[in-house]
Amino acid sequence: MTALDDPSIDRFLDALWLEKGLSNNTRQSYAGDLALFNGWLHERGVVLHRAGREVILDYLAWRLNGGYKARSTARFLSALRGYYRYLLRQGEIIEDPTLRIEQPQLGRPLPKSLSEADVEALLQAPDLDTPLGLRDRAMLEVLYACGLRVTELVSLTTDQLSLRQGVLRVFGKGSKERLVPLGEEAMHWLQRYLAEARGVLLGGRISEVLFPSQRGAQMTRQTFWHRIKLHAQVAGISKPLSPHTLRHAFATHLLNHGADLRTVQMLLGHSDLSTTQIYTHIARARLQELHARHHPRG
């Protein structure tokens, strides 16, 4: 069955092309989606432009049971809404049956993460015989120990660090403040960096920036990200990395080792727990993998 089996579909697609410059690919996708729905309705004795909300919901359930992906169903609904709005404007129907039908939840793509072995290799990659290498090792340790955003890391000042208490005072999105514990390893590398490398990098200049660039100024996100990619090459990490990779690893590894979601939410500085819940999918997948590999009945 094709879109030409119902002339109203073709008229709608022509109108959409004139109004929004619909691409050929999108037009073909919409035509196929609407034709499939039209065929499904025909088998049940329902006319396309007379389909009501309940029938559309039945069709969505049919798609779900048939294994259609949420993204393709979202595209179908976009086409269907446009179609019924077109009929409404043309005076061919008096009510849009899709008004009270919600879009399917597409879900968020899972963030890429590193294994604990990958993180260890990355942390050991900087050359500790240079001030830059010591600075980078301290930055990577803090990034991983505290789950910071890259912007939060490069903008840290010395007064945000309390070595005595072992915490960082971090200002996140919307200038929201949170205290994050450093841990022994991050503390060790911070102390060594402050004693051996920071003064050399500043070259006698006065700065509040905790991790200055070679010019003694605040480092840009792009510069630090370039440094991470260099260290990843040294560590032999071929996985795709993003500015959030170590932050994702921080959250995932905490959950894998038994941390509760609320704690991770607080450490990451998420205002909404649902933002943190995405990490449980990664942690769960890792735990299922370990169970399958090591459990006698896995």
C-alpha positions as semicolon CSV with decimal commas, in nm:
position;residue;x (nm);y (nm);z (nm)
1;M;0,000;0,000;0,000
2;T;0,138;0,347;-0,088
3;A;0,062;0,704;0,005
4;L;-0,130;0,740;-0,325
5;D;-0,400;0,506;-0,192
6;D;-0,537;0,806;0,000
7;P;-0,516;1,135;-0,193
8;S;-0,534;1,337;0,131
9;I;-0,193;1,203;0,234
10;D;-0,040;1,320;-0,091
11;R;-0,205;1,662;-0,060
12;F;-0,074;1,696;0,295
13;L;0,282;1,608;0,191
14;D;0,264;1,855;-0,099
15;A;0,148;2,128;0,140
16;L;0,423;2,040;0,387
17;W;0,683;2,055;0,112
18;L;0,562;2,403;0,012
19;E;0,547;2,530;0,371
20;K;0,864;2,379;0,517
21;G;1,072;2,260;0,223
22;L;1,034;1,894;0,317
23;S;1,332;1,685;0,203
24;N;1,274;1,385;-0,024
25;N;1,391;1,145;0,248
26;T;1,154;1,291;0,506
27;R;0,869;1,293;0,256
28;Q;0,925;0,925;0,177
29;S;0,945;0,841;0,548
30;Y;0,623;1,030;0,627
31;A;0,450;0,876;0,326
32;G;0,552;0,528;0,435
33;D;0,447;0,588;0,796
34;L;0,104;0,719;0,698
35;A;0,052;0,451;0,435
36;L;0,130;0,177;0,689
37;F;-0,119;0,329;0,932
38;N;-0,376;0,365;0,654
39;G;-0,337;-0,001;0,564
40;W;-0,372;-0,105;0,929
41;L;-0,691;0,101;0,955
42;H;-0,828;-0,040;0,629
43;E;-0,799;-0,396;0,767
44;R;-1,017;-0,284;1,058
45;G;-1,272;-0,100;0,849
46;V;-1,166;0,249;0,963
47;V;-1,115;0,545;0,729
48;L;-0,793;0,742;0,785
49;H;-0,946;1,086;0,826
50;R;-1,209;0,945;1,063
51;A;-0,969;0,768;1,299
52;G;-1,015;0,869;1,662
53;R;-0,782;0,885;1,959
54;E;-0,860;0,531;2,080
55;V;-0,784;0,379;1,741
56;I;-0,455;0,568;1,724
57;L;-0,362;0,442;2,072
58;D;-0,445;0,087;1,960
59;Y;-0,212;0,133;1,665
60;L;0,066;0,264;1,888
61;A;0,025;-0,045;2,107
62;W;0,040;-0,260;1,793
63;R;0,367;-0,091;1,696
64;L;0,508;-0,146;2,045
65;N;0,421;-0,516;2,037
66;G;0,566;-0,537;1,687
67;G;0,905;-0,418;1,807
68;Y;0,906;-0,081;1,633
69;K;1,167;0,154;1,779
70;A;1,057;0,457;1,981
71;R;1,234;0,691;1,739
72;S;1,042;0,563;1,436
73;T;0,716;0,583;1,632
74;A;0,798;0,942;1,728
75;R;0,852;1,020;1,360
76;F;0,519;0,856;1,273
77;L;0,340;1,065;1,536
78;S;0,499;1,383;1,400
79;A;0,371;1,294;1,054
80;L;0,026;1,205;1,189
81;R;-0,006;1,528;1,389
82;G;0,088;1,728;1,082
83;Y;-0,162;1,536;0,872
84;Y;-0,457;1,592;1,106
85;R;-0,366;1,959;1,157
86;Y;-0,366;1,995;0,779
87;L;-0,714;1,837;0,759
88;L;-0,828;2,067;1,040
89;R;-0,709;2,375;0,851
90;Q;-0,883;2,248;0,538
91;G;-1,209;2,207;0,730
92;E;-1,219;1,832;0,659
93;I;-1,227;1,739;1,029
94;I;-1,346;1,931;1,336
95;E;-1,105;1,788;1,594
96;D;-0,742;1,672;1,595
97;P;-0,740;1,319;1,747
98;T;-0,367;1,341;1,830
99;L;-0,404;1,636;2,070
100;R;-0,395;1,428;2,387
101;I;-0,142;1,169;2,269
102;E;0,209;1,209;2,409
103;Q;0,528;1,151;2,217
104;P;0,708;0,827;2,313
105;Q;1,005;0,865;2,545
106;L;1,312;0,835;2,328
107;G;1,547;0,808;2,623
108;R;1,885;0,970;2,647
109;P;2,189;0,814;2,488
110;L;2,406;0,647;2,746
111;P;2,724;0,844;2,811
112;K;3,051;0,683;2,713
113;S;3,254;0,560;3,006
114;L;3,596;0,415;3,074
115;S;3,681;0,098;3,263
116;E;3,874;0,130;3,587
117;A;4,181;-0,010;3,406
118;D;4,144;0,257;3,135
119;V;4,122;0,531;3,396
120;E;4,429;0,398;3,575
121;A;4,625;0,398;3,248
122;L;4,511;0,753;3,170
123;L;4,609;0,878;3,515
124;Q;4,958;0,734;3,480
125;A;5,016;0,877;3,131
126;P;5,147;1,230;3,215
127;D;5,523;1,279;3,232
128;L;5,591;1,344;3,601
129;D;5,938;1,484;3,533
130;T;5,784;1,805;3,397
131;P;5,573;2,076;3,569
132;L;5,305;2,033;3,301
133;G;5,296;1,660;3,359
134;L;5,257;1,704;3,735
135;R;4,984;1,960;3,681
136;D;4,800;1,731;3,439
137;R;4,828;1,433;3,675
138;A;4,681;1,639;3,958
139;M;4,402;1,767;3,732
140;L;4,312;1,419;3,609
141;E;4,315;1,284;3,965
142;V;4,085;1,565;4,083
143;L;3,857;1,527;3,781
144;Y;3,814;1,157;3,843
145;A;3,805;1,175;4,225
146;C;3,542;1,450;4,231
147;G;3,340;1,396;3,913
148;L;3,378;1,759;3,812
149;R;3,265;1,916;3,490
150;V;3,565;2,034;3,287
151;T;3,458;2,398;3,328
152;E;3,441;2,350;3,705
153;L;3,793;2,203;3,702
154;V;3,972;2,469;3,495
155;S;3,802;2,753;3,684
156;L;3,905;2,628;4,031
157;T;4,083;2,882;4,249
158;T;4,314;2,819;4,541
159;D;4,057;2,937;4,795
160;Q;3,816;2,664;4,678
161;L;4,062;2,399;4,795
162;S;4,092;2,290;5,156
163;L;4,370;2,037;5,196
164;R;4,317;2,036;5,573
165;Q;3,956;1,923;5,532
166;G;4,020;1,729;5,213
167;V;3,739;1,893;5,016
168;L;3,675;2,117;4,717
169;R;3,416;2,391;4,716
170;V;3,273;2,371;4,364
171;F;3,046;2,616;4,186
172;G;2,837;2,431;3,929
173;K;2,564;2,527;3,688
174;G;2,368;2,829;3,802
175;S;2,649;2,905;4,051
176;K;2,518;2,629;4,278
177;E;2,776;2,548;4,542
178;R;2,865;2,198;4,659
179;L;3,139;2,044;4,871
180;V;3,312;1,741;4,719
181;P;3,558;1,515;4,905
182;L;3,894;1,466;4,734
183;G;4,014;1,127;4,851
184;E;4,368;1,027;4,942
185;E;4,510;0,988;4,590
186;A;4,386;1,326;4,469
187;M;4,513;1,486;4,791
188;H;4,858;1,331;4,740
189;W;4,892;1,456;4,383
190;L;4,756;1,800;4,468
191;Q;5,012;1,838;4,745
192;R;5,295;1,728;4,519
193;Y;5,179;1,955;4,237
194;L;5,150;2,258;4,468
195;A;5,494;2,194;4,613
196;E;5,682;2,116;4,292
197;A;5,504;2,249;3,984
198;R;5,256;2,534;4,035
199;G;5,520;2,793;4,125
200;V;5,726;2,697;3,822
201;L;5,425;2,738;3,591
202;L;5,343;3,079;3,739
203;G;5,704;3,196;3,702
204;G;5,675;3,445;3,986
205;R;5,334;3,575;3,877
206;I;5,051;3,601;4,129
207;S;4,735;3,412;4,042
208;E;4,437;3,260;4,222
209;V;4,395;2,996;3,951
210;L;4,462;2,652;4,098
211;F;4,573;2,497;3,768
212;P;4,728;2,774;3,557
213;S;4,840;2,741;3,198
214;Q;5,204;2,789;3,098
215;R;5,126;3,161;3,072
216;G;5,000;3,169;3,429
217;A;4,638;3,228;3,324
218;Q;4,327;3,018;3,356
219;M;4,335;2,730;3,114
220;T;4,057;2,698;2,856
221;R;3,839;2,390;2,835
222;Q;3,973;2,330;2,485
223;T;4,335;2,336;2,603
224;F;4,270;2,087;2,880
225;W;4,073;1,866;2,647
226;H;4,367;1,867;2,405
227;R;4,590;1,756;2,694
228;I;4,353;1,469;2,780
229;K;4,358;1,343;2,422
230;L;4,739;1,348;2,421
231;H;4,750;1,148;2,744
232;A;4,489;0,904;2,609
233;Q;4,717;0,833;2,313
234;V;5,008;0,766;2,550
235;A;4,784;0,535;2,756
236;G;4,679;0,344;2,445
237;I;4,310;0,430;2,489
238;S;4,135;0,410;2,153
239;K;3,780;0,452;2,284
240;P;3,608;0,776;2,185
241;L;3,646;1,036;2,459
242;S;3,440;1,343;2,540
243;P;3,493;1,626;2,789
244;H;3,263;1,439;3,027
245;T;3,434;1,097;3,001
246;L;3,600;1,100;3,343
247;R;3,289;1,249;3,503
248;H;3,089;0,959;3,361
249;A;3,352;0,714;3,483
250;F;3,339;0,869;3,831
251;A;2,962;0,819;3,855
252;T;2,958;0,473;3,698
253;H;3,241;0,337;3,912
254;L;3,083;0,472;4,231
255;L;2,757;0,296;4,151
256;N;2,939;-0,023;4,054
257;H;3,102;-0,022;4,398
258;G;2,773;0,019;4,582
259;A;2,719;0,395;4,620
260;D;2,356;0,500;4,639
261;L;2,204;0,719;4,371
262;R;2,132;1,014;4,602
263;T;2,497;1,035;4,705
264;V;2,612;1,033;4,344
265;Q;2,353;1,299;4,263
266;M;2,492;1,527;4,533
267;L;2,854;1,469;4,428
268;L;2,777;1,542;4,063
269;G;2,575;1,851;4,148
270;H;2,262;1,735;3,967
271;S;1,951;1,922;4,076
272;D;1,725;1,646;3,945
273;L;1,771;1,281;4,038
274;S;1,645;1,175;3,694
275;T;1,960;1,326;3,543
276;T;2,170;1,095;3,757
277;Q;1,960;0,786;3,689
278;I;2,109;0,749;3,342
279;Y;2,425;0,618;3,509
280;T;2,238;0,331;3,668
281;H;2,186;0,184;3,321
282;I;2,561;0,172;3,264
283;A;2,628;0,033;3,610
284;R;2,354;-0,227;3,571
285;A;2,493;-0,339;3,236
286;R;2,838;-0,378;3,390
287;L;2,700;-0,576;3,686
288;Q;2,505;-0,803;3,452
289;E;2,820;-0,864;3,252
290;L;3,016;-0,953;3,566
291;H;2,736;-1,180;3,689
292;A;2,719;-1,362;3,358
293;R;3,096;-1,409;3,353
294;H;3,157;-1,514;3,714
295;H;2,836;-1,654;3,864
296;P;2,804;-2,035;3,843
297;R;2,451;-1,996;3,711
298;G;2,517;-1,679;3,512
